[in-house]
């Protein structure tokens, strides 16, 4: 596992939630900017900076990829 996803096993172990749950929280947050989301995860959910940053980076990249593919359809 490379990149942000390499943090996921330790995130699950340390904070007791599956990665999909964290990603759902990020996707449903009213915030949209990377550092706003990182700060929110740190302040509201007690995540460390590296873990929060990895989750946000991975989730936003997935979301952008999904949106990009949807835009190319048709």
MOPAC internal coordinates of N, CA, C and O (Angstrom, degrees):
PM7 1SCF
backbone

  N    0.0000 0     0.00 0     0.00 0    0    0    0
  C    1.4598 1     0.00 0     0.00 0    1    0    0
  C    1.5257 1   109.08 1     0.00 0    2    1    0
  O    1.2310 1   121.12 1   -46.90 1    3    2    1
  N    1.3185 1   115.46 1   133.10 1    3    2    1
  C    1.4563 1   120.37 1  -178.98 1    5    3    2
  C    1.5136 1   110.62 1  -120.37 1    6    5    3
  O    1.2310 1   121.48 1    -9.99 1    7    6    5
  N    1.3328 1   114.77 1   170.01 1    7    6    5
  C    1.4551 1   121.29 1   173.62 1    9    7    6
  C    1.5144 1   113.10 1    61.71 1   10    9    7
  O    1.2310 1   120.87 1    27.41 1   11   10    9
  N    1.3441 1   115.94 1  -152.59 1   11   10    9
  C    1.4662 1   120.52 1  -176.57 1   13   11   10
  C    1.5228 1   113.43 1   -55.59 1   14   13   11
  O    1.2310 1   120.01 1   145.00 1   15   14   13
  N    1.3314 1   117.58 1   -35.00 1   15   14   13
  C    1.4662 1   120.53 1  -176.73 1   17   15   14
  C    1.5292 1   112.22 1   -64.17 1   18   17   15
  O    1.2310 1   120.05 1   160.43 1   19   18   17
  N    1.3343 1   117.52 1   -19.57 1   19   18   17
  C    1.4656 1   119.52 1   179.37 1   21   19   18
  C    1.5336 1   111.35 1   -65.17 1   22   21   19
  O    1.2310 1   120.06 1   160.92 1   23   22   21
  N    1.3174 1   117.48 1   -19.08 1   23   22   21
  C    1.4626 1   122.24 1   178.19 1   25   23   22
  C    1.5333 1   112.89 1   -82.21 1   26   25   23
  O    1.2310 1   120.15 1   162.86 1   27   26   25
  N    1.3222 1   117.32 1   -17.14 1   27   26   25
  C    1.4602 1   120.41 1  -168.99 1   29   27   26
  C    1.5261 1   115.43 1   -59.38 1   30   29   27
  O    1.2310 1   118.58 1   135.84 1   31   30   29
  N    1.3310 1   120.31 1   -44.16 1   31   30   29
  C    1.4733 1   117.77 1   178.99 1   33   31   30
  C    1.5282 1   112.73 1   -58.48 1   34   33   31
  O    1.2310 1   120.16 1   139.05 1   35   34   33
  N    1.3367 1   117.30 1   -40.95 1   35   34   33
  C    1.4685 1   119.04 1  -179.89 1   37   35   34
  C    1.5276 1   111.53 1   -72.35 1   38   37   35
  O    1.2310 1   119.73 1   149.09 1   39   38   37
  N    1.3363 1   118.13 1   -30.91 1   39   38   37
  C    1.4680 1   121.02 1   176.87 1   41   39   38
  C    1.5286 1   109.33 1   -64.07 1   42   41   39
  O    1.2310 1   120.57 1   132.25 1   43   42   41
  N    1.3298 1   116.51 1   -47.75 1   43   42   41
  C    1.4675 1   120.35 1  -179.99 1   45   43   42
  C    1.5248 1   111.03 1   -61.42 1   46   45   43
  O    1.2310 1   120.85 1   136.55 1   47   46   45
  N    1.3212 1   115.97 1   -43.45 1   47   46   45
  C    1.4671 1   120.69 1  -178.20 1   49   47   46
  C    1.5368 1   111.16 1   -66.30 1   50   49   47
  O    1.2310 1   120.64 1   135.06 1   51   50   49
  N    1.3197 1   116.38 1   -44.94 1   51   50   49
  C    1.4633 1   120.32 1  -174.95 1   53   51   50
  C    1.5244 1   113.39 1   -74.02 1   54   53   51
  O    1.2310 1   120.19 1   141.54 1   55   54   53
  N    1.3507 1   117.24 1   -38.46 1   55   54   53
  C    1.4653 1   119.70 1  -172.43 1   57   55   54
  C    1.5211 1   113.88 1  -107.61 1   58   57   55
  O    1.2310 1   119.96 1   173.99 1   59   58   57
  N    1.3352 1   117.69 1    -6.01 1   59   58   57
  C    1.4568 1   121.68 1   171.31 1   61   59   58
  C    1.5156 1   117.22 1    71.96 1   62   61   59
  O    1.2310 1   120.27 1  -160.54 1   63   62   61
  N    1.3247 1   117.10 1    19.46 1   63   62   61
  C    1.4692 1   120.70 1   177.04 1   65   63   62
  C    1.5162 1   108.28 1  -125.78 1   66   65   63
  O    1.2310 1   120.35 1   -36.47 1   67   66   65
  N    1.3367 1   116.95 1   143.53 1   67   66   65
  C    1.4650 1   118.44 1   174.87 1   69   67   66
  C    1.5330 1   111.10 1   -67.41 1   70   69   67
  O    1.2310 1   120.63 1   -27.50 1   71   70   69
  N    1.3091 1   116.40 1   152.50 1   71   70   69
  C    1.4628 1   122.25 1  -178.26 1   73   71   70
  C    1.5257 1   111.69 1   -56.33 1   74   73   71
  O    1.2310 1   120.13 1   139.99 1   75   74   73
  N    1.3304 1   117.36 1   -40.01 1   75   74   73
  C    1.4683 1   119.66 1   179.85 1   77   75   74
  C    1.5278 1   111.88 1   -58.32 1   78   77   75
  O    1.2310 1   120.52 1   144.50 1   79   78   77
  N    1.3275 1   116.62 1   -35.50 1   79   78   77
  C    1.4659 1   120.44 1   178.23 1   81   79   78
  C    1.5337 1   110.58 1   -65.12 1   82   81   79
  O    1.2310 1   120.85 1   136.38 1   83   82   81
  N    1.3336 1   115.97 1   -43.62 1   83   82   81
  C    1.4616 1   119.87 1   178.34 1   85   83   82
  C    1.5273 1   110.04 1   -62.82 1   86   85   83
  O    1.2310 1   120.62 1   137.17 1   87   86   85
  N    1.3387 1   116.41 1   -42.83 1   87   86   85
  C    1.4567 1   120.25 1  -179.38 1   89   87   86
  C    1.5280 1   111.09 1   -64.42 1   90   89   87
  O    1.2310 1   120.24 1   141.68 1   91   90   89
  N    1.3164 1   117.14 1   -38.32 1   91   90   89
  C    1.4698 1   120.83 1   176.34 1   93   91   90
  C    1.5338 1   110.51 1   -62.30 1   94   93   91
  O    1.2310 1   120.52 1   137.45 1   95   94   93
  N    1.3331 1   116.61 1   -42.55 1   95   94   93
  C    1.4685 1   120.51 1   178.14 1   97   95   94
  C    1.5285 1   110.42 1   -59.46 1   98   97   95
  O    1.2310 1   120.83 1   135.73 1   99   98   97
  N    1.3209 1   116.01 1   -44.27 1   99   98   97
  C    1.4668 1   120.53 1  -179.26 1  101   99   98
  C    1.5235 1   110.20 1   -64.77 1  102  101   99
  O    1.2310 1   120.48 1   134.75 1  103  102  101
  N    1.3313 1   116.69 1   -45.25 1  103  102  101
  C    1.4752 1   120.62 1  -178.15 1  105  103  102
  C    1.5239 1   112.23 1   -64.55 1  106  105  103
  O    1.2310 1   120.06 1   146.41 1  107  106  105
  N    1.3162 1   117.50 1   -33.59 1  107  106  105
  C    1.4711 1   120.46 1  -176.81 1  109  107  106
  C    1.5280 1   112.91 1   -92.92 1  110  109  107
  O    1.2310 1   120.30 1   177.14 1  111  110  109
  N    1.3118 1   117.04 1    -2.86 1  111  110  109
  C    1.4634 1   120.59 1   177.89 1  113  111  110
  C    1.5275 1   109.64 1   -66.75 1  114  113  111
  O    1.2310 1   120.09 1   -34.52 1  115  114  113
  N    1.3295 1   117.43 1   145.48 1  115  114  113
  C    1.4636 1   119.22 1   175.89 1  117  115  114
  C    1.5308 1   112.08 1   -71.13 1  118  117  115
  O    1.2310 1   120.16 1   168.72 1  119  118  117
  N    1.3177 1   117.29 1   -11.28 1  119  118  117
  C    1.4651 1   121.45 1   179.56 1  121  119  118
  C    1.5251 1   109.90 1   -82.69 1  122  121  119
  O    1.2310 1   120.62 1   -26.51 1  123  122  121
  N    1.3217 1   116.42 1   153.49 1  123  122  121
  C    1.4580 1   119.17 1  -178.02 1  125  123  122
  C    1.5281 1   112.98 1  -129.38 1  126  125  123
  O    1.2310 1   120.28 1   153.87 1  127  126  125
  N    1.3276 1   117.06 1   -26.13 1  127  126  125
  C    1.4656 1   119.64 1  -175.34 1  129  127  126
  C    1.5242 1   111.18 1   -83.40 1  130  129  127
  O    1.2310 1   121.49 1   -36.08 1  131  130  129
  N    1.3263 1   114.76 1   143.92 1  131  130  129
  C    1.4608 1   121.55 1  -174.44 1  133  131  130
  C    1.5313 1   112.88 1   -50.55 1  134  133  131
  O    1.2310 1   120.19 1   123.17 1  135  134  133
  N    1.3275 1   117.25 1   -56.83 1  135  134  133
  C    1.4639 1   119.29 1  -174.54 1  137  135  134
  C    1.5317 1   112.72 1   -70.25 1  138  137  135
  O    1.2310 1   119.93 1   152.61 1  139  138  137
  N    1.3225 1   117.74 1   -27.39 1  139  138  137
  C    1.4687 1   120.21 1   174.28 1  141  139  138
  C    1.5302 1   109.54 1   -64.30 1  142  141  139
  O    1.2310 1   121.09 1   136.47 1  143  142  141
  N    1.3270 1   115.52 1   -43.53 1  143  142  141
  C    1.4620 1   119.73 1   179.70 1  145  143  142
  C    1.5294 1   111.46 1   -66.38 1  146  145  143
  O    1.2310 1   120.32 1   139.81 1  147  146  145
  N    1.3182 1   117.00 1   -40.19 1  147  146  145
  C    1.4681 1   121.15 1   177.83 1  149  147  146
  C    1.5304 1   109.30 1   -60.85 1  150  149  147
  O    1.2310 1   120.52 1   131.45 1  151  150  149
  N    1.3266 1   116.62 1   -48.55 1  151  150  149
  C    1.4700 1   121.05 1  -179.77 1  153  151  150
  C    1.5219 1   111.06 1   -60.63 1  154  153  151
  O    1.2310 1   120.42 1   140.45 1  155  154  153
  N    1.3239 1   116.81 1   -39.55 1  155  154  153
  C    1.4657 1   122.04 1   179.56 1  157  155  154
  C    1.5336 1   110.94 1   -64.96 1  158  157  155
  O    1.2310 1   120.13 1   134.55 1  159  158  157
  N    1.3226 1   117.36 1   -45.45 1  159  158  157
  C    1.4667 1   119.94 1   178.40 1  161  159  158
  C    1.5240 1   110.81 1   -61.73 1  162  161  159
  O    1.2310 1   120.66 1   142.15 1  163  162  161
  N    1.3206 1   116.34 1   -37.85 1  163  162  161
  C    1.4669 1   120.56 1  -179.97 1  165  163  162
  C    1.5336 1   110.86 1   -68.74 1  166  165  163
  O    1.2310 1   120.48 1   132.79 1  167  166  165
  N    1.3382 1   116.69 1   -47.21 1  167  166  165
  C    1.4666 1   119.18 1  -174.64 1  169  167  166
  C    1.5253 1   112.85 1   -77.99 1  170  169  167
  O    1.2310 1   120.25 1   139.13 1  171  170  169
  N    1.3276 1   117.13 1   -40.87 1  171  170  169
  C    1.4675 1   120.39 1  -175.10 1  173  171  170
  C    1.5281 1   113.82 1   -87.75 1  174  173  171
  O    1.2310 1   120.62 1   152.37 1  175  174  173
  N    1.3216 1   116.42 1   -27.63 1  175  174  173
  C    1.4599 1   119.12 1  -173.48 1  177  175  174
  C    1.5211 1   113.82 1  -122.13 1  178  177  175
  O    1.2310 1   120.17 1  -179.80 1  179  178  177
  N    1.3342 1   117.28 1     0.20 1  179  178  177
  C    1.4579 1   121.35 1   173.59 1  181  179  178
  C    1.5228 1   116.14 1    72.71 1  182  181  179
  O    1.2310 1   120.14 1  -160.26 1  183  182  181
  N    1.3183 1   117.35 1    19.74 1  183  182  181
  C    1.4554 1   119.41 1   178.77 1  185  183  182
  C    1.5230 1   110.57 1   -76.66 1  186  185  183
  O    1.2310 1   121.43 1   -28.77 1  187  186  185
  N    1.3197 1   114.88 1   151.23 1  187  186  185
  C    1.4570 1   120.08 1   172.56 1  189  187  186
  C    1.5231 1   109.28 1   -74.25 1  190  189  187
  O    1.2310 1   120.55 1   -17.08 1  191  190  189
  N    1.3203 1   116.55 1   162.92 1  191  190  189
  C    1.4601 1   120.89 1  -176.03 1  193  191  190
  C    1.5291 1   112.21 1   -60.31 1  194  193  191
  O    1.2310 1   119.83 1   132.72 1  195  194  193
  N    1.3122 1   117.94 1   -47.28 1  195  194  193
  C    1.4659 1   121.16 1  -177.93 1  197  195  194
  C    1.5143 1   112.70 1   -61.62 1  198  197  195
  O    1.2310 1   120.86 1   136.78 1  199  198  197
  N    1.3251 1   115.95 1   -43.22 1  199  198  197
  C    1.4633 1   120.23 1   179.42 1  201  199  198
  C    1.5247 1   110.98 1   -66.41 1  202  201  199
  O    1.2310 1   120.50 1   134.71 1  203  202  201
  N    1.3193 1   116.65 1   -45.29 1  203  202  201
  C    1.4649 1   120.81 1   179.59 1  205  203  202
  C    1.5241 1   110.41 1   -62.31 1  206  205  203
  O    1.2310 1   120.45 1   135.62 1  207  206  205
  N    1.3172 1   116.74 1   -44.38 1  207  206  205
  C    1.4564 1   122.12 1  -179.57 1  209  207  206
  C    1.5323 1   110.95 1   -61.63 1  210  209  207
  O    1.2310 1   120.34 1   137.12 1  211  210  209
  N    1.3204 1   116.95 1   -42.88 1  211  210  209
  C    1.4698 1   121.46 1  -179.89 1  213  211  210
  C    1.5278 1   110.82 1   -63.74 1  214  213  211
  O    1.2310 1   120.44 1   135.11 1  215  214  213
  N    1.3218 1   116.76 1   -44.89 1  215  214  213
  C    1.4688 1   120.37 1   179.56 1  217  215  214
  C    1.5238 1   111.70 1   -62.64 1  218  217  215
  O    1.2310 1   120.75 1   134.49 1  219  218  217
  N    1.3204 1   116.17 1   -45.51 1  219  218  217
  C    1.4669 1   120.21 1  -178.85 1  221  219  218
  C    1.5321 1   110.25 1   -65.34 1  222  221  219
  O    1.2310 1   120.26 1   133.57 1  223  222  221
  N    1.3251 1   117.11 1   -46.43 1  223  222  221
  C    1.4686 1   120.48 1  -179.04 1  225  223  222
  C    1.5256 1   110.88 1   -58.69 1  226  225  223
  O    1.2310 1   120.46 1   133.87 1  227  226  225
  N    1.3136 1   116.72 1   -46.13 1  227  226  225
  C    1.4632 1   121.06 1  -177.65 1  229  227  226
  C    1.5267 1   110.63 1   -66.66 1  230  229  227
  O    1.2310 1   120.31 1   135.79 1  231  230  229
  N    1.3198 1   117.01 1   -44.21 1  231  230  229
  C    1.4641 1   121.19 1  -177.77 1  233  231  230
  C    1.5234 1   111.48 1   -66.88 1  234  233  231
  O    1.2310 1   119.84 1   136.20 1  235  234  233
  N    1.3279 1   117.91 1   -43.80 1  235  234  233
  C    1.4588 1   120.54 1   179.46 1  237  235  234
  C    1.5302 1   110.97 1   -66.70 1  238  237  235
  O    1.2310 1   120.00 1   143.40 1  239  238  237
  N    1.3176 1   117.61 1   -36.60 1  239  238  237
  C    1.4651 1   120.80 1   178.13 1  241  239  238
  C    1.5290 1   110.06 1   -65.21 1  242  241  239
  O    1.2310 1   120.42 1   137.78 1  243  242  241
  N    1.3181 1   116.81 1   -42.22 1  243  242  241
  C    1.4734 1   121.14 1   177.15 1  245  243  242
  C    1.5205 1   111.01 1   -62.31 1  246  245  243
  O    1.2310 1   120.87 1   135.05 1  247  246  245
  N    1.3149 1   115.95 1   -44.95 1  247  246  245
  C    1.4630 1   121.60 1  -178.97 1  249  247  246
  C    1.5257 1   110.23 1   -63.24 1  250  249  247
  O    1.2310 1   120.01 1   136.44 1  251  250  249
  N    1.3230 1   117.58 1   -43.56 1  251  250  249
  C    1.4648 1   121.50 1   179.64 1  253  251  250
  C    1.5206 1   110.41 1   -64.25 1  254  253  251
  O    1.2310 1   120.41 1   141.34 1  255  254  253
  N    1.3220 1   116.82 1   -38.66 1  255  254  253
  C    1.4616 1   121.37 1   179.35 1  257  255  254
  C    1.5267 1   110.25 1   -65.02 1  258  257  255
  O    1.2310 1   120.47 1   136.91 1  259  258  257
  N    1.3265 1   116.72 1   -43.09 1  259  258  257
  C    1.4695 1   121.77 1   179.55 1  261  259  258
  C    1.5213 1   110.33 1   -63.83 1  262  261  259
  O    1.2310 1   120.26 1   135.39 1  263  262  261
  N    1.3275 1   117.11 1   -44.61 1  263  262  261
  C    1.4568 1   122.01 1   179.59 1  265  263  262
  C    1.5320 1   109.92 1   -64.77 1  266  265  263
  O    1.2310 1   120.60 1   138.52 1  267  266  265
  N    1.3212 1   116.46 1   -41.48 1  267  266  265
  C    1.4634 1   120.66 1   178.89 1  269  267  266
  C    1.5183 1   112.04 1   -61.23 1  270  269  267
  O    1.2310 1   120.32 1   136.40 1  271  270  269
  N    1.3215 1   117.00 1   -43.60 1  271  270  269
  C    1.4644 1   121.29 1   179.00 1  273  271  270
  C    1.5268 1   110.94 1   -66.08 1  274  273  271
  O    1.2310 1   120.52 1   141.25 1  275  274  273
  N    1.3166 1   116.62 1   -38.75 1  275  274  273
  C    1.4627 1   120.53 1   179.50 1  277  275  274
  C    1.5189 1   110.66 1   -64.96 1  278  277  275
  O    1.2310 1   120.69 1   142.40 1  279  278  277
  N    1.3207 1   116.29 1   -37.60 1  279  278  277
  C    1.4539 1   120.72 1  -179.83 1  281  279  278
  C    1.5194 1   113.43 1   -69.00 1  282  281  279
  O    1.2310 1   120.04 1   155.09 1  283  282  281
  N    1.3266 1   117.53 1   -24.91 1  283  282  281
  C    1.4583 1   121.82 1  -178.70 1  285  283  282
  C    1.5205 1   113.27 1   -87.61 1  286  285  283
  O    1.2310 1   120.37 1   167.66 1  287  286  285
  N    1.3152 1   116.90 1   -12.34 1  287  286  285
  C    1.4638 1   120.56 1  -178.36 1  289  287  286
  C    1.5303 1   110.51 1   -66.20 1  290  289  287
  O    1.2310 1   120.72 1   -33.31 1  291  290  289
  N    1.3329 1   116.22 1   146.69 1  291  290  289
  C    1.4509 1   119.67 1   174.04 1  293  291  290
  C    1.4639 1   110.55 1    95.60 1  294  293  291
  O    1.2310 1   120.10 1   180.00 1  295  294  293

